[in-house]
Structures are given as C-alpha cells and as structure tokens.
C-alpha cells in the first residue's frame, strides 16, 4: 500500500453511527437538562469551602484554588485584571484558553488600543475582545524545495462573553461566542513540508481547501456549580482549551507546544460540537471528561456550524486528571501535571499499517502526560518573574497511527532583562517519532522515511505596551516529515488588542 493510500485510508468515514456517537447526543441532552435544573436551583446551593492546603494557610483564602503553573501565578490566586491575568495575551486561535471564572472576571476600563470599538455593555455583563495576530516567516533553507519563500499570515479573533448573572438572568453561567478570520498564505504544506506545522495559525482545512476563511469558530454555554468546583460546557468548542495543553508552552509559535500532535482532538481550526464536565475533587486535584463530534481536525466543521457532521464520524472522548501542587520552602513554585487519555469510536475505518491485507480496527486511542513546573522566582512567591520548564509526552498505537510517540520540552523565563519584567524568553524542542510500521510501509513504497521530525524554537516576546507585543522567532526543523532537507525559518509575530 502506498504512503498516499495509507493516509487516505485513515480518514474518518462519514456514515458510522456507533454507540459512542449516540452517547454524545444523549450526553448533550443530559448536560443541557442539568444546566437547566442548576440554573433554577443555583441560588439555593450553599458555598462549600475547599479543603485547606497545608502550604497555603497564610497565603490565600480557603475558597481559592491553585492556578496553573504560569510565571505570573503568585499567592495561589489569579489576578483579576480583566479577561487575562497579568499582561497575558490570548493564544492565537484559542481565545478561550485563559478565561477567568465568572466570579473573578472584571472588565478593564481601557480594554484595547482603539477605544471607539465597543468593548463592554450592561456594566460589563457583555464584554467583547478583539485580537489581531500577524506573522511573517521566511523559509531560508531546506524544506520541499530550494525556494526562499516569505509569507504573511494573520488571524483576527472577535470574542463576546455574556455573564448571565450580570444580565439579571441566573447565577453561575456565561455564553461564549468566537468569530475568527484567517488569511494569508500557509507554507507548511507547499514549501516547508513539516509534519507538525511550525505555526499554530499555519493550519489549513484540506477537505474544503480553504486556507483563508471567516467563520463562527466556537459558541458554547458554561455553567458553574458548588462554588465553582463543578462546571459544565456544551456547544461548539475547542477541546484543546481544556485538555492536553501546556501552560508554559502557549507562548510558542510552533503548534506542537500547544497540543500533543498524535492526539486528534477537535481544535483550531476545526472545533466541533461537544459536552464536557470538570470537577475539583480536592484543593489540588481536578478531573475532566469530554465527548465531542469525531470529525477529524482537517475536516470542514471549523468553517460550519457543526451540525451537518454530528453523528457521522463517531465520537471523540477525552479524560484528564490534573494535579496542581506547590513546591518550594514558601510554596512559591507551582506545578501542574496533566495525565489524559483519548478514545475515538470510529468502526472499521482505522486501517492497519501493513504492506498487504491490512485489517481494520473498531477504535483508536492514546494518552498524554504533561508537566509544567516553575523552577525559580526572582523574589519569592509574590514575584511573577522567574524560570519555568515544561515537558510533553504522547503515545498512540503504532499499527494504526503515523505518529506513535511524541516528546516535547521547553524553558520559559519571564523578566530576564532589567526593566523588562513582562517579557518572555523561550526555547523548546518538539520531537515527533514516526511509527515503525509506518516507516516500513513508506520505505517499501519508495519513500526513505526517517525515524522522526524534530523542531527547535527560540523566541523573545517583547511587550511594547499593554495592547501590543512583538515576538521575534526562529525555528530549525530537522528532517521535515521524515523526508525532506532540514529547514530554517526566521520570523516575526505581533499581536494587537484592538
């Protein structure tokens, strides 16, 4: 079987309606019913204090939980400075990643560069955020050809958040609507040839062949219960905003630092309909479960409403355990460890990667393991400046997946230079290992496929103002797709809060 034939055989069938697909539909109705009941009863639910953490008795109230292991996390509480804590910018294409809980969300008085744009209504009950991301990269050497290609790629995010309590409806809920406009020339598939995609906005939707599009990417409702310990999320959403992500990896440009590449979850630019539940079991342990439409990430759902594919491509299930302890003599070094599993229920469409007489499988599955750890802070727990490290691992069966293993790691330093307390310096390595079975079949078909593709990225994120950031970036990609010459890509990204 040829390399092209294997890739085509692993696309999702659009006619399977298995038991897990029915589970997605049932779960959606169940989640909606739970939210309806909870909306009526939320006023009667008492506030339940969280267990007291042994290291934080003098630092925070019992009602607050540890935040993720980002450099600006201090005193165990996020800083309610609007949508994002500190001077954080949202991740391009994933503005839902770092949203504060409804009770900690406080709209900013000056939310953007252009104050004439509408940003807030009804005393902050309705808030709107505009983010423009632009980047230009040059393929200086290597890749698919000898051309020196320079591209420009941009993404405009427009996000509306509606607080149900602020609107006078009910407590503990919010609606989220996200529109995006992606434009410019992607060069991964045409010139670089890298498997992992060097940019997290350099994605294309192959089924529609639309590298540029404007769409309603997400629309969902989220409800909090039990003083925030339990939340439900239902609608069209990006699963990577809640599962299998790194806190410290979100500022990198390379796509694998935000998502383990051998986990085919619904994410940018193909978000799908789904329902998810998250619970705080203890002060430091969280658990999450999500069931989503199983359309592949290169399918058309990102540019559509999502209902036309619901139930046609089976279901994607995600489960994650999250542990958030505090290390250091003063508890100043936060850690976030995530372990998760994924399962796709497509029947008889996962083809065994062999030369002849391939079997078909009724499912696909895998796991991930991610650690974010602050190593050092310049002035103790109250200081946001310091050094952090992250590690990623992903695994999937070698007999039905092109990538069987993935390893990623990186270092991020906040405030390295004097008087530049918010700037970030990062270096990361992403190593995708091709399945031995996939390599054997590819070599038999005439493709001298190497064992792996490795990407190295170095960036410096310079905060010019609260509304504008520049990010010089350089990436070296060794053995793109296991087939092509090593590529060097210097570039520049900028973000503007409009």
C-alpha positions as CSV (number, residue, x, y, z in Angstrom):
1,X,0.0,0.0,0.0
2,X,1.4,3.5,-0.9
3,X,2.0,6.3,1.5
4,X,-0.9,8.2,0.0
5,X,-3.2,5.2,0.2
6,X,-2.4,4.8,3.9
7,X,-3.2,8.5,4.7
8,X,-6.4,8.3,2.8
9,X,-7.5,5.1,4.4
10,X,-7.1,6.6,7.8
11,X,-9.6,9.4,7.2
12,X,-12.8,9.2,9.1
13,X,-15.9,7.5,7.4
14,X,-18.9,9.7,7.3
15,X,-21.6,7.2,7.7
16,X,-20.8,5.4,11.0
17,X,-23.3,5.9,13.8
18,X,-21.9,3.8,16.7
19,X,-22.8,3.5,20.3
20,X,-20.4,6.3,21.3
21,X,-22.0,8.7,18.8
22,X,-25.3,8.1,20.5
23,X,-23.6,8.7,23.8
24,X,-22.6,12.1,22.5
25,X,-26.2,13.0,21.6
26,X,-27.5,11.7,24.9
27,X,-24.8,13.5,26.9
28,X,-25.6,16.7,25.1
29,X,-29.3,16.5,26.2
30,X,-28.3,15.4,29.7
31,X,-25.8,18.3,30.0
32,X,-28.5,20.7,28.9
33,X,-31.0,19.3,31.3
34,X,-28.5,19.5,34.2
35,X,-27.8,23.1,33.3
36,X,-31.5,24.0,33.2
37,X,-32.1,22.5,36.6
38,X,-29.0,24.0,38.1
39,X,-30.0,27.5,36.8
40,X,-33.2,27.2,38.8
41,X,-31.5,25.9,41.9
42,X,-28.2,27.8,41.9
43,X,-29.4,30.4,44.3
44,X,-30.2,27.7,46.9
45,X,-26.8,25.9,46.7
46,X,-24.6,26.8,49.6
47,X,-21.0,27.8,49.2
48,X,-18.8,24.8,50.1
49,X,-15.3,25.7,51.1
50,X,-12.4,23.8,49.5
51,X,-10.1,21.7,51.7
52,X,-7.3,23.7,53.3
53,X,-3.9,23.2,51.6
54,X,-1.1,22.6,54.1
55,X,1.2,25.0,52.4
56,X,-1.1,27.9,51.9
57,X,-2.8,28.6,55.2
58,X,-1.3,32.1,55.5
59,X,-1.3,33.0,51.8
60,X,-4.9,32.6,50.5
61,X,-8.4,32.1,51.5
62,X,-9.8,28.5,51.5
63,X,-12.1,29.4,48.7
64,X,-9.3,29.9,46.1
65,X,-7.7,27.1,44.2
66,X,-4.2,27.0,42.8
67,X,-3.9,28.5,39.3
68,X,-2.0,26.8,36.5
69,X,1.8,26.9,36.6
70,X,2.4,30.1,34.6
71,X,5.1,32.5,35.6
72,X,2.7,35.2,36.9
73,X,0.9,32.8,39.3
74,X,1.5,34.2,42.8
75,X,-0.1,33.8,46.1
76,X,-2.2,31.0,44.7
77,X,-4.8,33.4,43.2
78,X,-5.2,34.7,39.6
79,X,-5.0,38.5,39.4
80,X,-8.4,39.7,38.1
81,X,-7.2,42.3,35.7
82,X,-9.9,41.7,33.1
83,X,-10.0,38.7,30.8
84,X,-6.4,37.7,31.2
85,X,-4.2,37.7,34.3
86,X,-1.2,39.9,34.3
87,X,-0.2,41.0,30.8
88,X,-1.0,37.7,29.1
89,X,-2.3,37.8,25.5
90,X,-4.7,35.0,24.4
91,X,-3.3,32.2,22.3
92,X,-3.9,32.9,18.6
93,X,-7.0,30.9,17.5
94,X,-7.7,29.7,21.1
95,X,-9.1,32.8,23.0
96,X,-11.0,30.5,25.4
97,X,-7.8,29.1,27.0
98,X,-7.2,31.5,29.8
99,X,-10.6,32.9,30.6
100,X,-11.2,33.7,34.3
101,X,-14.1,32.2,36.2
102,X,-17.3,34.4,36.1
103,X,-16.9,35.5,39.8
104,X,-13.3,36.7,39.1
105,X,-13.9,38.3,35.8
106,X,-13.7,42.1,35.9
107,X,-13.8,44.1,32.6
108,X,-11.0,46.5,32.1
109,X,-11.6,50.2,31.8
110,X,-9.3,50.6,28.8
111,X,-9.6,47.2,27.1
112,X,-7.9,47.9,23.8
113,X,-5.9,50.1,21.5
114,X,-8.9,51.6,19.8
115,X,-11.3,52.8,22.5
116,X,-14.0,53.7,20.0
117,X,-14.7,50.0,19.4
118,X,-17.5,48.6,21.6
119,X,-15.9,46.6,24.4
120,X,-18.5,46.4,27.2
121,X,-22.2,46.7,27.7
122,X,-24.6,46.5,30.6
123,X,-21.9,47.4,33.2
124,X,-19.6,44.6,32.0
125,X,-22.3,41.9,31.7
126,X,-21.4,41.8,28.0
127,X,-17.8,42.0,27.1
128,X,-16.1,42.0,23.7
129,X,-12.5,41.3,22.9
130,X,-10.7,41.9,19.6
131,X,-7.3,40.4,18.9
132,X,-5.3,40.7,15.7
133,X,-2.3,38.3,15.2
134,X,0.0,38.7,12.3
135,X,3.2,36.9,11.4
136,X,5.8,36.6,8.6
137,X,8.2,33.8,8.2
138,X,10.9,33.1,5.7
139,X,11.9,29.6,4.7
140,X,15.6,30.4,4.4
141,X,16.9,26.9,3.7
142,X,15.7,23.3,3.2
143,X,12.2,22.0,3.1
144,X,10.4,20.8,0.0
145,X,12.3,23.0,-2.5
146,X,15.1,25.4,-2.8
147,X,12.9,28.5,-3.0
148,X,13.4,31.2,-0.4
149,X,9.7,31.8,0.5
150,X,8.4,34.6,2.7
151,X,4.7,34.6,3.7
152,X,2.3,36.7,5.7
153,X,-0.4,35.0,7.8
154,X,-2.9,36.7,10.0
155,X,-5.8,35.8,12.3
156,X,-8.5,38.2,13.7
157,X,-10.3,37.0,16.8
158,X,-13.5,38.6,17.9
159,X,-14.9,37.2,21.2
160,X,-18.1,38.0,23.0
161,X,-18.7,36.9,26.6
162,X,-22.1,37.2,28.2
163,X,-22.4,36.8,32.0
164,X,-25.8,35.5,32.9
165,X,-25.7,37.0,36.5
166,X,-24.8,40.4,35.2
167,X,-27.7,40.2,32.7
168,X,-30.1,39.5,35.6
169,X,-30.9,36.0,34.4
170,X,-29.3,33.4,36.7
171,X,-26.1,32.9,38.6
172,X,-23.0,30.9,37.6
173,X,-23.4,30.9,33.8
174,X,-21.9,32.5,30.7
175,X,-22.2,32.3,26.9
176,X,-19.2,32.4,24.7
177,X,-19.2,33.3,21.0
178,X,-16.0,33.4,19.0
179,X,-15.6,34.6,15.4
180,X,-12.3,34.3,13.5
181,X,-11.0,35.4,10.2
182,X,-7.9,33.6,9.0
183,X,-6.0,35.0,6.0
184,X,-2.7,34.7,4.2
185,X,-0.5,32.1,2.7
186,X,0.3,28.9,4.6
187,X,3.7,27.4,3.6
188,X,4.0,24.3,5.7
189,X,2.3,22.0,3.1
190,X,3.7,23.8,0.0
191,X,7.3,24.7,0.9
192,X,8.4,23.6,4.4
193,X,7.0,20.1,4.4
194,X,6.9,19.7,8.2
195,X,4.5,17.3,9.7
196,X,3.8,19.1,12.9
197,X,3.2,22.6,11.4
198,X,5.7,25.3,12.5
199,X,3.0,27.8,13.3
200,X,-0.2,27.4,15.3
201,X,-2.1,29.6,12.8
202,X,-0.5,27.9,9.7
203,X,-3.2,25.3,9.5
204,X,-5.3,24.5,6.5
205,X,-8.6,22.7,6.1
206,X,-7.9,20.1,3.5
207,X,-11.5,19.0,2.9
208,X,-12.6,22.5,1.9
209,X,-9.2,23.6,0.6
210,X,-9.7,27.0,2.3
211,X,-6.5,28.2,3.9
212,X,-8.3,31.6,4.3
213,X,-11.8,31.8,5.8
214,X,-14.1,33.7,8.1
215,X,-16.4,31.7,10.4
216,X,-18.1,31.4,13.8
217,X,-15.5,29.1,15.3
218,X,-17.0,28.5,18.7
219,X,-20.3,29.0,20.5
220,X,-20.9,27.4,23.9
221,X,-22.5,27.8,27.3
222,X,-20.6,27.1,30.5
223,X,-22.2,26.8,33.9
224,X,-20.5,26.7,37.4
225,X,-21.9,24.9,40.4
226,X,-20.8,24.2,44.0
227,X,-18.9,27.5,44.3
228,X,-17.0,26.8,41.1
229,X,-16.0,23.2,42.0
230,X,-18.2,21.8,39.2
231,X,-18.7,23.2,35.7
232,X,-20.4,22.0,32.5
233,X,-19.6,23.2,29.0
234,X,-21.9,22.4,26.0
235,X,-21.7,23.7,22.4
236,X,-19.2,24.0,19.6
237,X,-15.9,24.3,21.3
238,X,-12.1,23.8,21.1
239,X,-11.2,20.7,23.2
240,X,-7.6,21.9,23.5
241,X,-8.7,24.8,25.6
242,X,-9.4,22.3,28.4
243,X,-7.4,19.2,27.6
244,X,-3.8,18.2,26.8
245,X,-2.2,21.7,26.8
246,X,0.8,23.2,28.5
247,X,0.6,26.4,30.5
248,X,4.1,27.5,29.6
249,X,4.0,26.3,26.0
250,X,1.2,28.6,24.9
251,X,3.5,31.5,24.0
252,X,5.5,29.4,21.5
253,X,4.6,29.7,17.8
254,X,5.1,26.1,16.9
255,X,1.9,24.2,17.0
256,X,3.1,21.1,18.9
257,X,3.9,23.1,22.1
258,X,0.2,23.8,22.5
259,X,-1.1,20.4,21.5
260,X,0.4,16.9,21.6
261,X,0.4,16.2,17.8
262,X,-0.6,12.5,18.0
263,X,-3.9,13.3,19.8
264,X,-6.5,14.0,17.1
265,X,-8.8,16.1,19.3
266,X,-11.1,18.8,17.8
267,X,-9.2,22.0,17.9
268,X,-8.3,25.1,15.8
269,X,-9.3,25.4,13.0
270,X,-11.9,22.6,13.2
271,X,-13.7,23.0,16.5
272,X,-16.7,20.7,16.9
273,X,-19.9,20.2,19.0
274,X,-19.5,18.5,22.3
275,X,-20.2,18.4,26.0
276,X,-17.7,18.4,28.8
277,X,-17.7,18.2,32.6
278,X,-15.0,19.4,35.0
279,X,-14.8,18.9,38.8
280,X,-12.4,19.9,41.5
281,X,-12.0,16.7,43.6
282,X,-9.7,18.3,46.2
283,X,-7.7,21.5,46.6
284,X,-5.1,20.2,44.1
285,X,-6.8,17.5,42.1
286,X,-9.2,18.2,39.1
287,X,-10.8,15.8,36.7
288,X,-12.3,16.4,33.3
289,X,-14.4,14.4,30.8
290,X,-15.5,15.5,27.3
291,X,-17.3,13.8,24.4
292,X,-17.1,15.5,21.0
293,X,-18.1,15.0,17.4
294,X,-15.4,12.8,16.0
295,X,-14.8,14.7,12.7
296,X,-11.0,15.0,12.1
297,X,-9.2,18.2,12.7
298,X,-8.7,18.6,8.9
299,X,-12.4,18.3,8.3
300,X,-14.9,21.1,7.5
301,X,-16.5,21.6,10.9
302,X,-14.4,24.7,11.8
303,X,-16.0,26.7,9.0
304,X,-19.5,25.4,9.6
305,X,-22.0,25.3,12.4
306,X,-21.1,21.7,13.2
307,X,-24.5,20.1,13.0
308,X,-24.0,18.7,9.5
309,X,-21.2,16.3,10.7
310,X,-22.7,15.5,14.1
311,X,-23.1,11.7,14.4
312,X,-21.5,10.9,11.0
313,X,-17.9,10.4,12.2
314,X,-18.3,8.6,15.5
315,X,-17.2,10.4,18.7
316,X,-14.0,11.5,20.4
317,X,-13.8,11.1,24.1
318,X,-11.2,12.7,26.4
319,X,-10.4,12.1,30.0
320,X,-7.9,14.1,32.1
321,X,-6.6,14.2,35.6
322,X,-4.9,17.4,36.8
323,X,-2.7,17.8,39.8
324,X,-1.6,21.2,41.0
325,X,0.8,21.1,44.0
326,X,3.0,23.8,45.4
327,X,6.8,23.3,45.8
328,X,9.5,25.4,47.4
329,X,10.1,26.5,51.0
330,X,7.3,29.1,50.7
331,X,5.1,27.2,48.2
332,X,6.3,29.7,45.6
333,X,7.0,27.1,42.8
334,X,3.7,25.9,41.3
335,X,3.4,22.7,39.4
336,X,0.7,21.5,37.0
337,X,0.7,17.8,36.0
338,X,-1.8,16.5,33.5
339,X,-2.4,12.9,32.6
340,X,-5.1,12.1,30.0
341,X,-6.4,9.5,27.6
342,X,-8.3,9.8,24.3
343,X,-10.5,7.4,22.5
344,X,-12.2,7.5,19.1
345,X,-15.0,5.1,18.4
346,X,-14.9,5.0,14.6
347,X,-15.7,1.5,13.5
348,X,-13.8,-0.3,10.7
349,X,-12.1,2.8,9.4
350,X,-8.7,2.7,11.2
351,X,-6.6,0.7,8.8
352,X,-3.7,-1.4,9.9
353,X,-0.4,0.0,8.6
354,X,1.0,-3.0,6.7
355,X,2.0,-3.7,3.0
356,X,-0.7,-6.3,2.2
357,X,-4.0,-7.5,3.6
358,X,-4.5,-4.7,6.2
359,X,-7.0,-5.2,9.0
360,X,-9.5,-2.6,10.1
361,X,-10.0,-1.6,13.7
362,X,-13.1,-0.5,15.6
363,X,-11.3,2.2,17.6
364,X,-8.3,4.3,18.1
365,X,-6.8,5.6,21.3
366,X,-3.8,7.1,23.1
367,X,-2.6,9.0,26.1
368,X,-0.7,12.1,27.1
369,X,1.4,13.2,30.0
370,X,2.2,16.9,30.5
371,X,4.1,18.7,33.3
372,X,4.5,22.5,33.9
373,X,6.9,23.4,36.7
374,X,8.2,26.8,37.9
375,X,11.8,26.3,38.9
376,X,12.8,29.6,40.3
377,X,11.3,33.0,41.1
378,X,13.5,36.1,41.4
379,X,11.9,37.5,44.6
380,X,9.9,34.7,46.2
381,X,6.2,33.8,45.9
382,X,4.9,37.3,45.3
383,X,7.1,37.8,42.2
384,X,6.0,36.9,38.7
385,X,9.5,36.8,37.3
386,X,11.4,33.6,37.0
387,X,12.2,30.4,35.2
388,X,9.8,27.6,34.3
389,X,10.0,24.3,32.5
390,X,7.5,22.1,30.7
391,X,7.5,18.5,29.4
392,X,5.1,16.8,27.0
393,X,4.6,13.1,26.0
394,X,2.1,11.5,23.7
395,X,1.6,7.9,22.7
396,X,-0.7,6.1,20.2
397,X,-0.7,2.5,18.8
398,X,2.0,2.0,16.1
399,X,-0.2,-0.2,14.0
400,X,-2.8,2.5,13.1
401,X,-1.1,5.9,13.6
402,X,1.6,7.6,11.7
403,X,3.0,9.1,14.9
404,X,3.4,6.6,17.6
405,X,5.2,8.8,20.1
406,X,5.9,12.4,20.8
407,X,8.3,14.2,23.2
408,X,8.4,17.9,23.8
409,X,10.1,20.1,26.3
410,X,11.0,23.8,26.9
411,X,12.2,26.6,29.2
412,X,10.5,29.9,29.6
413,X,12.0,32.9,31.5
414,X,9.8,35.9,32.4
415,X,11.6,39.2,33.1
416,X,15.1,38.2,32.2
417,X,16.3,41.7,31.2
418,X,16.4,44.6,33.6
419,X,13.2,46.8,33.4
420,X,11.5,44.3,31.1
421,X,9.5,42.4,33.8
422,X,6.8,41.1,31.5
423,X,8.9,40.0,28.5
424,X,9.3,36.3,27.9
425,X,12.3,34.3,26.5
426,X,11.6,30.7,25.5
427,X,13.4,27.8,23.9
428,X,11.7,24.5,23.1
429,X,12.2,21.1,21.3
430,X,9.4,19.1,19.8
431,X,10.3,15.6,18.6
432,X,7.7,13.5,16.7
433,X,8.5,9.9,16.2
434,X,7.1,8.1,13.2
435,X,5.6,4.7,13.8
436,X,8.0,1.8,12.9
437,X,5.1,0.2,11.0
438,X,4.5,3.4,9.1
439,X,8.2,3.7,8.3
440,X,8.4,0.1,7.0
441,X,5.5,0.6,4.6
442,X,6.8,4.0,3.4
443,X,10.2,2.7,2.7
444,X,8.7,-0.3,0.8
445,X,6.7,2.3,-1.3
446,X,9.9,4.2,-2.1
447,X,9.9,6.9,0.5
448,X,13.1,7.0,2.6
449,X,11.2,8.0,5.7
450,X,13.4,8.9,8.7
451,X,12.6,8.0,12.3
452,X,11.5,11.4,13.4
453,X,10.9,15.1,12.8
454,X,12.4,17.5,15.3
455,X,11.7,21.2,15.7
456,X,13.7,23.6,17.8
457,X,12.3,27.1,18.5
458,X,13.7,30.2,20.2
459,X,11.6,33.3,20.7
460,X,11.6,36.6,22.7
461,X,8.2,38.1,23.4
462,X,8.6,41.9,23.8
463,X,5.6,43.7,25.4
464,X,5.7,47.2,23.7
465,X,2.5,48.3,25.5
466,X,-0.5,46.7,27.2
467,X,-2.0,46.4,23.8
468,X,0.9,45.5,21.5
469,X,3.5,42.7,21.6
470,X,6.3,41.8,19.2
471,X,7.8,38.3,19.1
472,X,10.9,37.6,17.0
473,X,11.1,33.9,16.5
474,X,13.4,31.4,14.8
475,X,12.9,27.7,14.2
476,X,15.1,24.9,12.9
477,X,13.2,21.8,11.7
478,X,15.3,18.7,11.3
479,X,14.1,16.1,8.8
480,X,10.7,17.6,7.9
481,X,8.1,14.9,7.7
482,X,11.0,12.4,7.9
483,X,11.6,13.0,4.2
484,X,13.0,16.5,3.4
485,X,16.1,18.6,4.0
486,X,16.5,20.5,7.3
487,X,14.7,23.8,7.2
488,X,15.5,27.1,8.9
489,X,12.6,29.6,9.4
490,X,13.3,33.0,11.0
491,X,10.2,35.1,11.5
492,X,8.3,37.7,13.4
493,X,4.9,37.6,15.1
494,X,2.9,40.5,16.5
495,X,-0.3,40.7,18.4
496,X,-2.6,43.7,18.9
497,X,-5.5,44.0,21.4
498,X,-7.8,46.3,19.4
